[in-house]
Amino acid sequence: MPGAARRGMLRHMANPAPVTLVVGDEEFLADRAVAAVVSAVREADPQAEIHDLAGGKMEPGELVQLASPSLFGDRSVVVVRSAQDLPKDVITEVVKYAAHPSEDTVLVLAHPGGVKGKALVDGVKKAGAEVVTVAKPTKPGERLDFIKAEVRREGRTISPAAAQALLEAVGSDLRELAAACSQLAFDTAGKTIDEAAVARYYRGRAEVSGFTIADLAIEGKLGEALEQLRWALATGVAPVLIVSALAGGLRSLAKVGGAPRNLRGGQLASFVGMPPWKIDRVKRQLGGWGPEGISAAMQAVATADEQVKGGGTDPGYAMEKAVHVIVASRTGR
């Protein structure tokens, strides 16, 4: 198919704005807004090239080079995170580009708001960029609305009492709330999630999350991981949520550890499908891990997952065994 015809078809299938500015300091919502634009382009053109960049590391001329038309007519997405850190001369280039963007490139700028980098925000707004504002929920009612919206994303509804119970159990962290909503929607039956369903997974306030346990186990802190695991189970954190967090942490290790060594910065972020801040954390956790250890740990978590979902009689024992194997796989014992 000729390049011009192919570009026209792709623009018809998915037409995100040429320049999108995501403003707000709620990291989870900002990441989701950026991912939505990238997904829209990728859905239309699976071969679209993604450039994921850190604002503080961009150099003059880099945006123009990345946005240059492809010989094959492929689309591309340039994501600039922490755009408040862009150098002044690069801000000037970005604002100029936003006024006359490339037809084949979608530019996404993530800015936390505030005074730093305000010239960029004002400039791209004036140039006609689409603005997506992500506001951090600060009131209980706003967090309840977030829970309801997350459950609707899964094709379900949740009763007001159940939403309140979930908020009290999980806390205000949006990533953990989103994960809990997804897990409840997956593991419960019926159209509406009620308070009884939440109570089956959470009894009282959850003082520790599965993510905390996963980080401790992956970092080889056996005593702390087991202590937090037992406390989590005692306070009502559902075993399936802990297993999910363990599996997610190990998958992140595998993705980053298995990525080509020549990839850096935005290229690595694009390859593994993670934001740069998460890659930095995973890199710190990778010390002491190898492919065989990660494989053994993932097999242990898969076994635990089967047992806590009905294949075993003692979920607590299954979880502790999985944590032991994870730590042992990391240290090589």
PyMOL commands that set and color helices and strands:
alter all, ss='L'
color gray80, all
select helices_A, chain A and resi 3-13+27-44+55-57+62-66+83-85+88-99+118-126+140-153+160-170+174-187+195-201+210-218+222-234+239-257+265-272+276-285+291-311+315-331
alter helices_A, ss='H'
color red, helices_A
select strands_A, chain A and resi 19-23+49-54+76-81+105-111+130-133+157-158+192-193
alter strands_A, ss='S'
color yellow, strands_A
deselect
rebuild
show_as cartoon
